[in-house]
Amino acid sequence: MEMPFPPCFVMQDFKRGNLTVQRVEAGWKVSGVFDLMEPYFGDGEADLWRQLADASQPESRAFVQGYLSHKRFRPGHAERMTVYFLNDRLAI
């Protein structure tokens, strides 16, 4: 958890029901995001644990692939995912 990171927008609830998409030449892109009840600026990897847990869904795979096309996991990501998962479950 001590690994530095550049802060970014963390939505905490990226899922099909909270998005609108738009068809573009290359396929589809997210054009709107809703349900901004608990977003914050922090470690972007915190938004990945739900997608990794549900990688059978096409939008989950696309989210993770999109993230990894821009940046790589930092060392220690598996341990951080466990903490992010527990934090989210405790909040719910």
Secondary structure in CASP SS format (residue, H / E / C, confidence):
PFRMAT SS
TARGET T0000
AUTHOR 0000-0000-0000
METHOD secondary structure of the structure
MODEL  1
M C 1.00
E C 1.00
M C 1.00
P C 1.00
F C 1.00
P C 1.00
P C 1.00
C E 1.00
F E 1.00
V E 1.00
M C 1.00
Q C 1.00
D C 1.00
F C 1.00
K C 1.00
R H 1.00
G H 1.00
N H 1.00
L E 1.00
T E 1.00
V E 1.00
Q E 1.00
R E 1.00
V E 1.00
E C 1.00
A C 1.00
G E 1.00
W E 1.00
K E 1.00
V E 1.00
S E 1.00
G E 1.00
V E 1.00
F C 1.00
D C 1.00
L C 1.00
M C 1.00
E C 1.00
P C 1.00
Y E 1.00
F E 1.00
G E 1.00
D C 1.00
G H 1.00
E H 1.00
A H 1.00
D H 1.00
L C 1.00
W H 1.00
R H 1.00
Q H 1.00
L H 1.00
A H 1.00
D C 1.00
A C 1.00
S C 1.00
Q C 1.00
P H 1.00
E H 1.00
S H 1.00
R H 1.00
A H 1.00
F H 1.00
V H 1.00
Q H 1.00
G H 1.00
Y H 1.00
L H 1.00
S H 1.00
H H 1.00
K C 1.00
R C 1.00
F C 1.00
R C 1.00
P C 1.00
G C 1.00
H H 1.00
A H 1.00
E H 1.00
R H 1.00
M H 1.00
T H 1.00
V H 1.00
Y H 1.00
F H 1.00
L H 1.00
N H 1.00
D H 1.00
R H 1.00
L H 1.00
A H 1.00
I C 1.00
END
